[in-house]
């Protein structure tokens, strides 16, 4: 309301000199103890047990409010959506912390020396691309695999550099394995299967403080391969990682959560029970069952 104007008045003091601004006066005082401050024009009251107790209660109330901590702050870092790779990194970091270890920098594996500048991730992508496009019903020879890799380069599935980096010997090792023979005889084969599903925050992050969190997290990823045998499914994940000597068990443990989530996604989408879970290590040329 334009007709209602509040008038502010007071006095400003510093070093006993009056400071008055045009139109408005303000009181500014520098004090050492808030308990001795009284607004201008208010008579100072004597301290009594009651006033001291009231001041202490007020101080405690202020301290309580200033030291307040949001009880659900651990939930603040829970994302609405997360990738399977992020979940894997979270669990790996926790494994390192539990063992009081530091993240190790491993040298590039010898069998990738032919990659001519490709990073480890790029090499892994190239190997996965070949596995995705191979006909798992067919038994290939070495020359056929080489021709197939050249074909993928010709149709731009692989770059020339990626095609040169692909280690056909490692792929042949998988093709000749007992597991590959089972795949060839499977009722159904599915490769590069995308999925998105909700899991609990505790499942996504593995932190004890999130066990009671009711929020769900949308996890998304791509499973390398699964095949159907009867009324059950078998899950396979390929890895091109370098595995240091003597650390095979630790290497495979860090992927357990990833395979568990893949298995859950397949079971929810197909209704099939994932009866077996495998990792095939190109570096070790070995199939490991979880």
C-alpha positions as CSV (number, residue, x, y, z in Angstrom):
1,X,0.0,0.0,0.0
2,X,1.6,3.3,-1.1
3,X,-0.1,5.2,1.7
4,X,1.6,3.0,4.4
5,X,5.3,3.9,4.7
6,X,7.3,2.4,7.6
7,X,9.8,4.8,9.1
8,X,13.1,3.4,10.3
9,X,14.9,5.4,12.8
10,X,18.0,5.0,15.0
11,X,21.5,6.1,15.5
12,X,24.9,4.8,14.2
13,X,27.9,5.1,16.6
14,X,31.5,4.2,16.1
15,X,34.3,5.7,18.2
16,X,31.6,8.0,19.7
17,X,31.0,9.7,16.3
18,X,27.5,9.9,15.0
19,X,27.0,8.6,11.5
20,X,23.6,9.5,10.0
21,X,22.5,8.7,6.4
22,X,20.1,10.9,4.6
23,X,16.5,9.9,5.3
24,X,17.3,6.9,7.5
25,X,19.2,6.5,10.8
26,X,20.6,3.2,11.9
27,X,22.2,1.9,15.1
28,X,25.5,0.1,14.7
29,X,27.4,-1.0,17.8
30,X,30.5,-3.2,18.1
31,X,30.3,-5.5,21.1
32,X,32.3,-8.2,22.6
33,X,29.6,-10.3,24.1
34,X,26.1,-10.8,22.7
35,X,24.7,-11.2,26.2
36,X,25.5,-7.6,27.0
37,X,23.9,-6.1,23.9
38,X,20.6,-4.3,24.4
39,X,18.9,-2.4,21.5
40,X,19.1,1.4,21.7
41,X,16.5,2.9,24.1
42,X,16.0,-0.4,26.0
43,X,17.0,-0.3,29.6
44,X,19.7,-2.9,30.6
45,X,18.3,-5.6,32.7
46,X,20.1,-7.2,35.6
47,X,21.1,-10.8,35.0
48,X,19.0,-13.2,37.1
49,X,18.9,-17.0,37.2
50,X,15.9,-16.9,34.9
51,X,17.5,-14.6,32.3
52,X,20.8,-16.5,32.3
53,X,18.9,-19.8,31.9
54,X,16.9,-18.3,29.0
55,X,20.1,-17.0,27.3
56,X,21.7,-20.5,27.6
57,X,18.6,-22.1,26.2
58,X,18.6,-19.6,23.3
59,X,22.3,-20.3,22.7
60,X,21.7,-24.0,22.7
61,X,18.8,-23.7,20.3
62,X,21.0,-21.6,17.9
63,X,23.9,-24.1,18.2
64,X,21.5,-27.0,17.5
65,X,20.1,-25.3,14.4
66,X,23.6,-24.3,13.1
67,X,24.9,-27.8,13.6
68,X,22.0,-29.6,12.0
69,X,22.9,-32.3,9.6
70,X,20.4,-33.6,7.0
71,X,19.7,-37.2,8.1
72,X,19.4,-38.5,4.5
73,X,22.5,-36.8,3.0
74,X,23.9,-40.3,2.1
75,X,20.9,-40.5,-0.3
76,X,22.0,-37.3,-2.1
77,X,24.6,-39.2,-4.2
78,X,22.1,-41.8,-5.3
79,X,21.5,-41.3,-9.0
80,X,18.2,-41.9,-10.7
81,X,19.9,-43.8,-13.5
82,X,23.3,-45.5,-13.6
83,X,25.3,-47.7,-16.0
84,X,26.5,-51.2,-15.3
85,X,30.1,-49.8,-15.7
86,X,29.5,-47.3,-12.9
87,X,28.2,-50.0,-10.6
88,X,31.2,-52.1,-11.3
89,X,33.6,-49.2,-10.6
90,X,31.8,-48.5,-7.3
91,X,32.1,-52.1,-6.1
92,X,35.8,-52.3,-7.3
93,X,36.6,-49.2,-5.3
94,X,35.0,-50.7,-2.2
95,X,36.9,-53.9,-2.6
96,X,40.2,-51.8,-2.7
97,X,39.2,-49.9,0.4
98,X,38.3,-53.0,2.3
99,X,41.7,-54.5,1.5
100,X,43.5,-51.1,2.1
101,X,45.0,-51.4,-1.4
102,X,45.7,-48.7,-3.9
103,X,44.6,-48.9,-7.6
104,X,47.4,-50.5,-9.5
105,X,48.6,-49.4,-12.9
106,X,49.1,-52.5,-15.0
107,X,51.3,-52.7,-18.1
108,X,49.7,-53.2,-21.4
109,X,49.3,-56.9,-22.2
110,X,51.8,-58.3,-24.6
111,X,49.2,-59.7,-27.0
112,X,47.9,-56.2,-27.6
113,X,51.3,-54.9,-28.7
114,X,50.1,-55.3,-32.3
115,X,47.3,-52.7,-31.8
116,X,49.6,-49.8,-33.0
117,X,48.3,-47.1,-30.9
118,X,44.8,-48.4,-30.0
119,X,44.0,-48.0,-26.3
120,X,43.0,-51.0,-24.2
121,X,39.3,-49.9,-24.4
122,X,39.5,-49.6,-28.2
123,X,41.1,-53.0,-28.5
124,X,38.3,-54.5,-26.3
125,X,35.7,-52.8,-28.5
126,X,37.2,-54.3,-31.6
127,X,37.3,-57.8,-30.1
128,X,33.7,-57.5,-28.9
129,X,32.6,-56.4,-32.4
130,X,34.1,-59.5,-33.9
131,X,32.4,-61.7,-31.3
132,X,29.1,-60.0,-31.9
133,X,29.1,-60.6,-35.6
134,X,30.5,-64.2,-35.7
135,X,28.0,-66.9,-36.4
136,X,28.2,-69.0,-33.2
137,X,26.5,-71.9,-34.9
138,X,29.4,-72.3,-37.2
139,X,32.8,-73.9,-36.6
140,X,35.4,-71.6,-38.1
141,X,39.0,-72.3,-39.3
142,X,41.8,-69.8,-38.7
143,X,41.7,-68.6,-42.3
144,X,38.0,-68.1,-42.1
145,X,38.2,-66.0,-39.0
146,X,40.9,-63.8,-40.7
147,X,38.7,-63.4,-43.8
148,X,35.7,-62.6,-41.6
149,X,37.7,-59.8,-39.8
150,X,38.7,-58.4,-43.2
151,X,35.1,-58.5,-44.2
152,X,34.1,-56.5,-41.1
153,X,36.6,-53.9,-42.1
154,X,35.3,-53.7,-45.7
155,X,31.8,-53.0,-44.5
156,X,33.0,-50.5,-41.9
157,X,32.1,-52.4,-38.8
158,X,35.8,-52.2,-37.9
159,X,38.4,-49.6,-39.0
160,X,41.5,-50.8,-40.8
161,X,43.5,-50.2,-37.6
162,X,41.0,-52.2,-35.5
163,X,41.0,-55.1,-37.9
164,X,44.8,-55.2,-37.8
165,X,44.6,-55.2,-33.9
166,X,42.2,-58.1,-33.6
167,X,43.9,-61.2,-32.3
168,X,42.4,-64.1,-34.3
169,X,44.4,-66.7,-32.2
170,X,42.5,-65.6,-29.1
171,X,39.2,-65.8,-30.9
172,X,40.0,-69.3,-32.2
173,X,40.8,-70.4,-28.7
174,X,37.2,-69.5,-27.7
175,X,35.7,-71.1,-30.9
176,X,37.5,-74.4,-30.0
177,X,36.4,-74.4,-26.4
178,X,33.8,-76.8,-24.8
179,X,31.6,-73.8,-24.0
180,X,31.5,-72.7,-27.7
181,X,30.5,-76.3,-28.6
182,X,27.5,-76.0,-26.2
183,X,26.6,-72.7,-27.7
184,X,26.5,-74.2,-31.2
185,X,24.0,-76.8,-29.9
186,X,21.9,-74.3,-27.9
187,X,18.1,-73.9,-28.4
188,X,18.6,-70.1,-28.8
189,X,21.5,-67.7,-28.9
190,X,21.3,-64.0,-28.0
191,X,24.2,-61.5,-28.3
192,X,24.7,-57.9,-27.3
193,X,21.4,-57.8,-25.4
194,X,20.5,-54.3,-24.1
195,X,18.5,-53.9,-20.9
196,X,17.2,-51.4,-18.5
197,X,15.7,-52.3,-15.1
198,X,15.1,-51.0,-11.6
199,X,17.2,-52.2,-8.7
200,X,17.5,-51.0,-5.1
201,X,20.0,-48.3,-4.2
202,X,21.8,-50.8,-2.0
203,X,22.2,-53.2,-4.9
204,X,23.5,-50.4,-7.1
205,X,26.0,-49.0,-4.6
206,X,26.6,-51.8,-2.2
207,X,26.8,-49.4,0.8
208,X,25.5,-50.4,4.2
209,X,23.9,-47.0,4.9
210,X,21.7,-47.5,1.8
211,X,20.1,-50.8,3.0
212,X,17.0,-48.9,4.3
213,X,16.8,-46.6,1.3
214,X,13.5,-47.1,-0.5
215,X,14.6,-45.3,-3.6
216,X,15.1,-47.4,-6.7
217,X,17.8,-46.9,-9.4
218,X,17.4,-47.5,-13.1
219,X,20.4,-49.5,-14.3
220,X,21.2,-50.0,-18.0
221,X,23.8,-52.0,-19.9
222,X,24.4,-54.6,-22.6
223,X,25.0,-58.3,-21.9
224,X,27.5,-59.9,-24.3
225,X,25.8,-63.2,-24.8
226,X,23.4,-65.8,-23.3
227,X,22.1,-69.0,-24.7
228,X,19.1,-71.1,-23.9
229,X,19.3,-74.8,-22.9
230,X,15.9,-76.3,-22.1
231,X,14.2,-74.1,-19.6
232,X,17.4,-72.4,-18.4
233,X,19.8,-69.8,-19.7
234,X,23.6,-69.6,-19.6
235,X,25.3,-66.2,-19.4
236,X,28.7,-65.3,-21.0
237,X,30.8,-62.2,-20.7
238,X,34.0,-61.5,-22.6
239,X,37.0,-59.7,-21.0
240,X,40.1,-58.5,-22.8
241,X,41.8,-57.1,-19.6
242,X,45.3,-57.9,-18.7
243,X,45.5,-60.2,-15.7
244,X,48.6,-60.0,-13.6
245,X,50.2,-63.3,-12.6
246,X,48.8,-64.6,-9.3
247,X,45.8,-62.2,-9.3
248,X,43.4,-64.2,-11.4
249,X,41.0,-64.7,-8.5
250,X,40.9,-61.0,-7.6
251,X,40.4,-60.1,-11.2
252,X,37.3,-62.3,-11.6
253,X,35.9,-61.3,-8.2
254,X,35.6,-57.7,-9.3
255,X,33.1,-58.6,-12.1
256,X,30.8,-60.7,-9.9
257,X,28.3,-57.8,-9.4
258,X,28.2,-57.1,-13.1
259,X,27.3,-60.8,-14.0
260,X,24.7,-60.9,-11.1
261,X,22.9,-57.9,-12.6
262,X,23.1,-59.2,-16.2
263,X,21.6,-62.5,-14.9
264,X,18.8,-60.7,-13.1
265,X,18.0,-58.7,-16.2
266,X,17.8,-61.8,-18.3
267,X,15.6,-63.6,-15.8
268,X,13.2,-60.6,-15.6
269,X,12.9,-60.2,-19.3
270,X,12.8,-63.9,-20.4
271,X,11.4,-65.7,-17.4
272,X,14.3,-68.1,-17.7
273,X,16.5,-69.1,-14.8
274,X,20.1,-68.2,-15.4
275,X,21.7,-71.4,-14.2
276,X,25.3,-70.7,-15.1
277,X,27.5,-67.6,-15.5
278,X,30.8,-67.5,-17.2
279,X,33.6,-65.1,-18.1
280,X,35.9,-65.8,-21.0
281,X,39.3,-64.1,-20.6
282,X,40.9,-63.5,-23.9
283,X,44.2,-62.8,-22.1
284,X,44.2,-66.1,-20.2
285,X,42.4,-68.0,-23.0
286,X,40.3,-69.4,-20.1
287,X,36.7,-69.8,-19.2
288,X,35.8,-69.2,-15.6
289,X,32.5,-70.2,-14.1
290,X,30.9,-68.2,-11.3
